[in-house]
Amino acid sequence: EGHRFIDENAFYSLKAEAMIKAGGTVYQIFDSPWLAGQNEDTQAAVADAAAEGELWKADTLQELGNAAGIDGESLAESMDEFSAMAEAGEDTQFFRAGDTLVPVAEGPFYAMPINLSHLGTIGGVAINNKAQVVDAYDQAIPGLYAAGSVTGGLIGEVYPGSGTAIATLFATARIAAEHAIQE
């Protein structure tokens, strides 16, 4: 719809939840000064993506929105408001830290679609404290062990942060290996 919907620096699980509520696909909007500040590989990747139609490029924000299927007028108004907050150093909409705000005001402008993807599973087979897979009656299934992201109930309903899946893998794999050797 051409409006901001969250602090862009929010924790990624919060952004994912907000993206789902916003309909799934959202857009990262950036301008030429931002792109000029990136390394050559990023600049080349953006140029290639624009040439291949994987992102949109336009001289004005309204044209950009219209090209990307976003309400161009709303996008231009929203980005003008964002740029004014960046100039003032205060996000009065989502309270993003003022020192992270950078105006998006100099064309050409770019819209890059951002979609959700799966990092791994949160659910999975249930295990006990020996990493043995348990049945519906919480009884260990002899000789069957599981570790890492195929196990359920260790992380909770929302992935809490970077490295959690790796730490879970290392811990449960070691426990599973120790008990499998003993068995």
N, C-alpha and C positions, 0 to 999 in steps of 0.2 A: 504493500500500500504506500510505500515511500516514506515511512516513519521509522525512527529508532524505536526499539522495543526493550532494550536492556543496556546496562553499562557494558561496553564492548570489552572491558578488561575483567569482567566477572569470571569467577571460577568456571571451568569448562562444563562441568555437569549442570550448573545453573543455566549456562547459555544453551546447552542442549535441550533442557526442559522448556526454555523460552522459545527456542526454535520450533519445537513440536507444537507449542501453542500458537505460534505464528504461521503454521502451515507447512513447516518442513524446510523449504528452500528459502534462504535469505541471501542478501547481497552485501558484499564488502565494497564500499564506495571509496575510491581514492582518486587523487589528482596528480598532475604532472610533477609538481615539486616533490611529492612523496616518492613517486617512481624514480625521479632523478637521484634521490638519496639512496637508492637500493644498489646492490652490486650488479655487475654486468650480466651474470647468469639470470638474476631475477628480471632485469629489464628485457633480456632476450626472451625469457619464458612468457612474459606479458605480451610482448609483440607477437610471438608465435600464436598464443592463445587468442589474441584479438583477430589475427589473420585467419585463424581456423574457426572463428565464430564461437569460441568457448567462453568468451567474455565480451563485453560491449565497451566501445569507446565513442565519445561524442564531445563536441566542443562546448556544449552547455549541459547543465544538470537536467534541465527539462528534456532536452533531446535524448540524453542518456537514459532517463527513466522510460521515456516512450519507446526507445529502441529495445530496452530490456523487458518490456511488458509491465513496468512499474508505473504508477500514476506519476507522470513527469512533473506536474505542478506541485504535488505534495512532496516529491523528492527534493525539488529545488527549494521549497520553503523549509523543509526539515534540515537540509544541509546548510542553508543560510543561517538558520537558528543555531545549529551546531557550531558553525564557524564563528558566529558572534560570541558564543559561550567560550570557545577556545581562545579567542582574542582577549576576553575578560578573565580567563583563567579559572572559570567556575562553571561546572555542569549543574545547572538548576533543574534539570529533568531527571537524571539518574544518579547524580552525585559522584560521578567518576572523578578521580583525582585530577585536579586542575593542571598539574604539571605533565599529564599524559595527553592533554587535549591539543590537537594540531588542526588548524583550519583546513577545510577541504574547499578551496575557493578559486583555484587557478586551473583552467582547462588546458588541454583536453582532460576529460574525466573518464573514469573506468568503473564498471560494475562487474564484479566477479561473483558468480553464484557459489554459494556455500551450502553443502548438503550434509546431513548427518550420516555417519557411518558407524559400524560396530567395531569396537575395540576388542571385545570378547564377550563371553557370557557371564551373567551374574548367577543364574541358576545352574543346576547340574545335579549329578548324583550325590546323594548324601554319604558322608563318611564319618567314622568315629575318630577318637583321638589317636588311633593307630593307623589312620588313613585307609582303613578297610572300608570297602563299599558296604553299606547296610541296606537291608530290604525294608519293606513297608512296615515291618514290626520292629525295626531298629536292631535287627540281628545281623552280625557280620556274615558276609558271604565268603566262605573259605577260599583263599587264594586270589581274591579280587581286591586290588588296591587302586586308588586314584589319587591324582595330584594336580595342582594348578587350577586352571580355569574350567576344567570339566567338572569340578566339584562345586557343590552348592552350599549356601548357608554361611560361608566364611566372610564374605565382604559385606553383605547386607543388600538393600534394595537399590542403592545408588553407588556407583564406583567412586570411592572417596578421594582418589588422587593418584598421580603418577607414581609408578613403582609398586603399587599394591599388588597387582597381578603377578609381578616378578617375585616379590617377597613371598607371596602365598605359594607360588610354584616351588621355590627353593625349600621352604619349610616343609610343605606337605610331601615333596619328593623325597627329602631326606628321611622323614618319618616313615613313609611307605617303604622305602628301600630297607631301612633297618628292620622293620617288622616282617617284610617279605623274606629277608635272609633268615630270620629266626624261625619263621614258619617252615 
